[in-house]
Amino acid sequence: MLKCNDETLYTGITTDLNRRVDEHNSSPKGAKYTRTRRPVELIYFEHHEDKSSASKREYEIKQLSRIQKLELIK
């Protein structure tokens, strides 16, 4: 989960966390959402064994309210 410069939260999945955070901050490969809200900061991550479980967890997190997401990262 990333915290954007405007204090919004962004959730996604990747196979290379450091590369992806760097892309969000300095590359056109970053998500359209984060490109206009730079810089972003990594505030939470989980490791999953496969893409399927990562995608399912991403969906669960995206269904949470902002308050619930902030509680998750504590």
FENPEBEL-V439948 format. One record per backbone hydrogen bond with DSSP energy under -1.0 kcal/mol. CO is the residue of the C=O (numbers start at 1). NH is the residue of the N-H. Records with the same first field share a line. If there is no record, write none. Layout:
CO: NH + NH
This chain:
1: 43 + 44
2: 10
3: 41
4: 7
8: 4
10: 2
16: 20
17: 21
18: 22
19: 23
20: 24
21: 25
22: 26
23: 27
27: 30
31: 35
34: 37
37: 5
41: 3
50: 54
51: 55
52: 56
53: 57
54: 58
55: 59
56: 60
57: 61
58: 62
59: 63
61: 64
65: 69
66: 70
67: 71
68: 72
69: 73
